[in-house]
Amino acid sequence: MFKVPLFCITILVTFCGMSCLKANAQDISLVPVDEKTMLQRVTNGKRDIDWANMNIQFCSAADASFTNGSFDDMAFKVHRVRLEVLGAFRDKFSYHFRQSFNKYTNPNIPLDNLAGSVELAMLGWQMGRRWHLTAGKQPVQFSGYECWVNAIKVRHYSDFNNTIPAYQVGVNMAYSINENQMLNFQITNNRNSTISDQFMYPLPDGVEDSKIPMLGTVNWDGYFVDRAMQLRYSLSYGQLAKGKNIFYFTCGNVWDKKPFLGYIDFMYSREGLDTKGLVTSVYDLKNDGIVTAKNVEYFTTIANIDYRVSPHWNLYVKGAYELGNIYKESDIFKSGNYRRTWNVQLCAEYYPMEDSELIVYLHLLHKNIYLTEKARIYGAESYNFQRISLGLVYTLPVF
């Protein structure tokens, strides 16, 4: 059988490809170079883009972990990779999209029809001097500095903020009282999937799904003392299941005047069903009868002080104290305190370039989880956890 040499086939394929590219280029040249986009047509050729920005947020570290003082393991980890696109057009409209590549995504989410890895997908409309409407997947208007600051700046979250549904689909109407104060009125979903997926453990018998699984939030933001003092307070209320509701009170109190940044947050939730799963987890996991606890409340206090030693160095100390209680006896859980945790963090951050978000950091964490006698009778045990991290943070501006 006659065989064509390989180099001949390669030359033939290359020639055909170049011919196709030439033909396509000729076709493209027939399209008018001044062809307007759809948006330009709608706006009658006026300016359509005010500004646009794309960035990639990256955080990676070498983590050494310990439990009760004994070495567990050491590994390189990528804590966060996020793609963010945001901008504005026509003076009145803005958009914000952000996707995390560290989150599990379920392609068949029945409630909001959006992959869980998409944190933000929202459009804003400045309706006048005072009113601003936001629609789409957006941050729930919880307050507290640790909650609303960019997650790329948080080395270790409190248990409370690590388990709340921070991004949900809904609408928010903001009203500017004046240049230093604002009110937000928001309605969002309180989950993005089925009720069974929302909870870590099986639900108690008789719990029926809510037909309106939504969360309403009222938020007030205030800036004082030349905007150095920042206050943010929120109340939220929603339905988890039929007859099972949830209430949040969250607030952040910030002093931000260089070289100091200090804040203290207070976070409280009262839940008909344990959405965070922290109190439920104290039950002996070997027992097949474990179900999500009812009538749970959580309280968290977070305090932090940053000091910018120089343009290249920043130091901070941070601590959190948290409580997990049953406020009303139900099923196997008696009322009382089940869980008390605290953590302390020390961090040194080095900025190689003054005008860049590139950071090299050394972070030390000690966390203690104390389970009370009410929890220990179910088989749970107290423990402590330590972590040493040497990491790198960078926000890469694409355009």
C-alpha positions in Angstrom: 0.0 0.0 0.0 1.3 3.4 -0.9 2.1 5.5 2.1 2.3 9.3 2.1 5.3 10.7 4.0 4.2 12.4 7.3 6.0 15.7 6.4 3.9 15.8 3.1 0.7 15.5 5.1 1.8 18.2 7.5 2.6 20.6 4.6 -0.8 19.9 3.0 -2.7 20.5 6.2 -0.8 23.7 6.9 -1.4 25.0 3.3 -5.2 24.3 3.6 -5.3 26.0 6.9 -3.6 29.1 5.6 -5.9 29.1 2.6 -9.0 29.0 4.9 -7.6 31.8 7.1 -7.0 33.9 4.0 -10.6 33.3 2.8 -12.0 34.1 6.2 -9.9 37.3 6.3 -11.3 38.3 3.0 -14.9 37.7 4.2 -14.3 39.7 7.4 -13.0 42.6 5.4 -16.4 42.9 3.8 -17.9 43.8 7.2 -18.0 47.6 7.8 -15.4 48.6 10.3 -17.8 51.1 11.9 -20.5 48.5 12.7 -22.1 49.5 16.0 -22.8 47.2 18.9 -26.4 46.6 20.0 -25.8 48.8 23.1 -24.5 51.6 20.9 -27.6 51.4 18.7 -29.9 51.6 21.7 -28.1 54.6 23.1 -28.0 56.3 19.7 -24.2 56.1 19.5 -23.5 57.8 22.8 -20.9 56.7 25.2 -21.8 53.2 26.4 -18.9 52.3 28.8 -18.0 54.5 31.8 -15.4 52.2 33.2 -14.6 48.5 33.3 -12.3 46.3 35.4 -11.3 42.7 35.6 -9.0 41.1 38.2 -8.0 37.7 39.5 -7.7 37.3 43.2 -5.2 34.7 44.4 -4.2 33.4 47.8 -1.9 30.4 48.4 0.1 29.2 51.4 2.1 26.5 53.0 0.1 25.4 56.0 1.4 23.4 59.0 -1.5 22.1 61.1 -1.6 20.8 64.7 -4.4 19.2 66.9 -4.0 19.3 70.6 -0.4 20.3 70.1 0.5 17.3 68.0 1.6 17.7 64.4 -1.0 16.6 61.8 0.4 17.5 58.4 1.9 20.2 56.2 0.9 21.0 52.7 0.7 23.7 50.0 -2.8 24.9 49.6 -4.6 27.4 47.3 -7.0 29.0 49.6 -8.7 31.3 47.1 -8.8 31.9 43.4 -11.6 34.3 42.2 -12.3 36.0 38.9 -14.0 39.4 39.2 -15.5 41.6 36.5 -17.1 44.9 37.3 -17.9 48.2 35.6 -20.4 50.8 34.8 -22.2 52.2 31.7 -24.5 55.1 30.8 -23.8 56.9 34.1 -26.7 55.1 35.8 -25.9 51.4 35.5 -23.3 49.1 37.0 -22.5 45.4 37.0 -20.5 43.0 39.2 -19.6 39.4 38.5 -17.4 37.2 40.6 -16.7 33.5 40.5 -14.8 31.4 43.0 -12.8 28.4 41.9 -12.6 27.0 45.4 -16.2 26.2 45.8 -18.1 23.0 44.9 -20.6 23.7 42.2 -23.7 21.7 41.6 -25.0 22.1 38.0 -28.5 21.3 38.9 -29.4 23.8 41.6 -33.3 24.0 41.6 -33.9 27.2 43.5 -31.8 30.0 42.0 -30.7 28.1 38.9 -27.1 29.3 39.3 -23.9 27.4 40.0 -22.8 27.8 43.7 -19.3 28.9 42.6 -20.8 32.1 41.3 -20.7 34.5 44.2 -21.9 37.7 42.5 -23.9 38.2 39.3 -25.7 41.5 39.8 -26.8 44.7 38.0 -27.2 48.1 39.6 -29.3 51.0 38.6 -28.9 54.5 40.0 -32.5 55.6 39.9 -31.9 59.1 41.2 -29.8 61.1 43.5 -30.8 59.0 46.5 -32.2 55.7 45.3 -30.1 52.7 44.0 -31.6 49.3 42.9 -29.5 46.1 42.8 -30.8 42.8 41.3 -29.3 39.4 40.9 -27.0 37.3 43.1 -25.5 39.7 45.6 -24.1 39.9 49.2 -26.7 39.5 51.8 -26.7 42.8 53.8 -25.2 41.2 56.9 -23.0 43.6 58.9 -19.7 43.2 60.6 -16.3 44.0 59.1 -15.1 40.4 58.8 -18.3 39.6 56.9 -18.3 42.3 54.3 -14.6 43.0 53.8 -13.1 41.3 50.7 -12.5 37.6 51.6 -9.0 37.8 50.1 -8.0 39.8 53.2 -9.3 37.3 55.8 -6.9 34.6 56.8 -9.3 32.7 59.1 -13.0 33.3 59.5 -15.1 32.9 62.7 -17.4 29.9 62.7 -20.4 32.2 62.4 -19.2 34.0 59.2 -17.8 30.7 57.8 -21.3 29.2 57.8 -23.8 31.9 56.9 -25.3 32.1 53.4 -23.3 35.2 52.4 -24.4 35.4 48.7 -28.0 35.0 47.5 -30.2 35.9 44.6 -32.6 38.8 45.3 -33.1 42.6 45.1 -31.8 45.4 47.2 -33.1 49.0 47.4 -30.6 51.5 48.9 -31.6 55.0 50.1 -28.9 57.6 50.7 -30.1 59.7 53.7 -27.1 62.0 53.1 -23.5 61.6 51.9 -22.5 59.8 55.2 -25.6 57.6 55.9 -27.4 54.9 53.9 -30.3 52.5 54.4 -30.7 49.2 52.6 -33.9 47.2 52.2 -33.2 43.8 50.8 -35.1 40.6 50.0 -33.2 37.4 49.0 -33.4 33.7 49.0 -32.2 32.2 52.3 -30.7 29.2 50.4 -29.9 28.3 46.8 -30.9 24.7 46.8 -33.4 22.3 48.3 -34.1 22.3 52.0 -32.3 18.9 52.4 -29.2 20.3 50.9 -29.2 23.3 53.1 -28.7 21.3 56.3 -25.7 19.2 57.1 -27.7 16.6 59.0 -31.1 14.9 58.4 -34.2 17.0 59.3 -36.4 16.1 62.2 -39.7 14.3 61.4 -42.6 16.5 60.6 -40.5 19.4 59.1 -42.2 20.7 56.0 -40.4 22.8 53.3 -41.2 26.5 53.1 -42.9 27.7 50.0 -41.3 31.1 50.4 -37.7 30.4 51.5 -36.7 34.1 51.7 -34.8 36.4 54.0 -35.6 40.1 54.5 -32.9 42.4 55.7 -32.8 46.1 56.8 -29.3 47.6 57.0 -28.0 51.0 58.1 -24.5 52.3 57.2 -23.0 55.4 58.9 -19.7 57.2 58.5 -18.5 59.8 61.0 -15.4 61.7 62.1 -14.2 62.4 58.5 -15.4 58.8 57.6 -12.8 57.3 60.0 -15.6 55.8 62.2 -17.7 53.3 60.2 -20.8 51.8 61.7 -22.9 49.1 60.1 -26.0 47.5 61.7 -28.5 44.9 60.3 -31.6 43.0 61.2 -32.7 40.0 59.1 -35.7 37.7 59.3 -36.8 34.8 57.2 -38.4 31.3 57.0 -36.3 28.1 57.0 -39.2 25.7 56.9 -42.9 25.8 57.8 -43.1 27.2 61.3 -39.3 27.3 61.6 -37.8 30.8 61.2 -34.5 32.5 61.5 -33.5 35.9 63.0 -30.1 37.7 62.6 -28.7 40.8 64.4 -25.3 41.7 63.1 -23.2 44.8 63.5 -19.7 46.1 62.8 -17.9 49.0 64.5 -14.8 50.2 62.6 -12.1 52.8 63.2 -10.0 53.2 60.1 -7.5 56.1 60.2 -4.0 55.2 59.1 -1.8 53.8 60.5 -4.5 52.1 62.6 -7.5 49.9 61.6 -9.5 48.5 64.4 -13.0 46.9 64.6 -15.3 44.9 66.8 -18.2 42.9 65.4 -21.2 41.4 67.1 -23.1 38.6 65.4 -26.3 36.9 66.7 -28.7 34.4 65.2 -31.8 32.6 66.6 -32.7 29.6 64.4 -35.7 27.3 64.4 -33.4 24.7 62.8 -29.6 24.6 63.1 -28.5 26.0 59.8 -24.8 26.1 60.8 -24.7 22.5 62.1 -22.2 23.4 64.9 -24.5 22.5 67.9 -25.9 19.4 66.1 -22.3 18.2 65.5 -21.7 17.6 69.2 -24.0 14.6 69.1 -22.2 11.2 68.8 -21.8 10.7 65.1 -21.8 6.9 65.5 -25.4 7.1 66.5 -27.6 6.7 63.4 -30.4 8.7 65.0 -28.8 12.1 64.7 -31.0 14.8 63.3 -30.7 18.6 62.9 -31.2 20.3 66.3 -34.1 22.7 66.8 -34.2 26.1 68.6 -30.6 27.0 68.3 -28.9 30.4 68.9 -25.3 31.5 68.2 -23.4 34.6 69.4 -20.0 35.8 68.2 -17.7 38.7 69.1 -14.8 39.5 66.9 -12.1 42.1 67.7 -9.1 43.1 65.5 -6.3 45.7 65.5 -4.2 46.5 62.5 -1.1 48.7 62.6 0.7 49.7 59.4 4.2 49.9 60.7 5.6 51.3 57.4 4.5 51.3 53.7 6.0 47.8 53.4 4.8 46.2 56.7 1.5 45.6 58.4 0.9 43.8 61.7 -2.4 42.7 63.2 -3.8 40.7 66.1 -7.3 39.3 66.0 -9.6 37.3 68.3 -13.1 35.8 68.3 -15.3 34.3 71.0 -18.3 32.3 70.1 -21.2 30.5 71.8 -23.6 27.8 70.6 -26.8 27.3 72.7 -30.2 25.5 72.7 -32.7 28.1 73.9 -35.6 25.7 74.1 -35.6 21.9 74.8 -36.5 19.7 71.9 -36.1 16.0 71.0 -32.8 14.8 72.4 -31.3 18.3 73.1 -31.9 19.9 76.4 -31.7 23.7 76.7 -28.4 25.3 77.7 -24.9 26.0 76.4 -23.3 23.3 74.3 -20.3 24.9 72.6 -17.8 27.7 73.5 -15.0 28.5 71.1 -12.3 31.1 70.9 -9.4 31.8 68.6 -6.5 34.2 68.5 -4.6 35.2 65.4 -1.3 37.0 64.9 -0.2 38.1 61.4 2.8 39.9 59.8 2.2 41.1 56.3 5.0 42.3 53.9 4.2 44.5 50.9 7.1 44.3 48.4 5.6 47.2 46.4 3.9 50.2 47.9 1.4 50.6 45.1 0.4 46.9 44.7 -1.8 44.4 46.4 0.9 41.8 46.5 1.3 40.6 50.0 3.6 38.0 51.6 2.4 37.0 55.1 3.1 34.8 58.1 0.0 33.9 60.0 -0.3 32.1 63.4 -3.7 30.7 64.6 -4.7 29.0 67.8 -8.3 27.9 68.2 -9.9 26.2 71.2 -13.2 24.3 70.9 -14.7 23.7 74.4 -17.7 21.4 74.6 -19.7 21.6 77.8 -21.0 18.7 79.8 -24.3 18.8 78.0 -22.4 18.1 74.7 -19.9 15.6 76.1 -22.7 13.2 77.2 -23.4 12.6 73.5 -19.8 11.5 72.9 -18.2 14.7 71.7 -14.8 15.9 73.1 -13.2 19.3 73.4 -10.0 20.0 71.4 -7.7 22.7 70.2 -6.3 23.5 66.8 -3.2 25.3 65.6 -2.0 26.4 62.2 1.1 28.2 60.9 0.8 29.6 57.4 3.4 31.2 55.2 1.5 32.6 52.2 1.1 34.9 49.2 -1.8 37.1 48.3 -2.1 38.9 45.0 -4.9 40.7 43.2 -3.8 40.6 39.5 -5.4 43.5 37.5 -6.2 42.1 34.1 -7.5 45.4 32.8 
